[in-house]
C-alpha cells in the first residue's frame, strides 16, 4: 500500500511568487492535514480538511489556502511568498476526523524561498 | 507562544538502557497527547498516544506517562536500541484534530 505521497519533494521559489503543494492520502483516508515545519522547530498546524470541508485552521495568514478534492487528495496554496515561508511542508492523513490514534505523515515538500 | 515544550534538545543513551524523553505543556485543556519519531528525510511516524483520562499507556518497549497536575508527559523506551536513534516529538490537542508539537528531542542510542 502506498503511504502519503507529496509532490514535489523540493521546490525553490522567488519572493512574491505563488506555490502549490500536493498531497495524496492513504487510500481510504478521508482526512488531510497540513503542517509547516521550520528548521529547528516542531510541525505547526496549518489546515485540516475532512470530507472536502475545512475542519480546522491554524494561525497562518490568508496567503495560505487549501482545498480537498473528491478523491480526498489535497492542495496547499501559498501566495505572495516570503522568505519566512521557507520550510518543510508536511501532509498527514487519517481515516477519521480525529487524529487521536496518530496521523500518517508524508515525507514532506521542502520549500525554499529566495 | 509555545504551548508544548521539549526542553532537552538532545539525549544520548547506551544500548539496552532506558531512554526517558520529557515534554511539558501549558494548556490544561489538552485532552490528547501523542509521540512521534522522525528520521532524517522522512515524515514523522506515530509511536504512541494517551488521553487525559489515563496516566499510563504501554505498547511494547514504549510507555507514555501523563501527569496532568504537573502538565508533564514522558516517553520511556526500554530497552533502547540503536534503531531508536531519531528525533522525537510530543504533540497535544484539545479537539483531537489540531495538534501542537514540541520542538523535538534528538535521541542517540550508542551501541
Interface residues (C-beta under 8 A of the other chain):
Chain A: X4 X31 X33 X35 X40 X41 X42 X43 X44 X45 X48 X50 X55 X56 X58 X90 X92 X97 X98 X99 X100 X101 X102 X103 X104 X105 X106 X107 X108
Chain B: X4 X6 X32 X34 X36 X41 X42 X43 X44 X45 X46 X47 X49 X51 X89 X91 X93 X95 X96 X97 X98 X99 X100 X101 X102 X103 X104
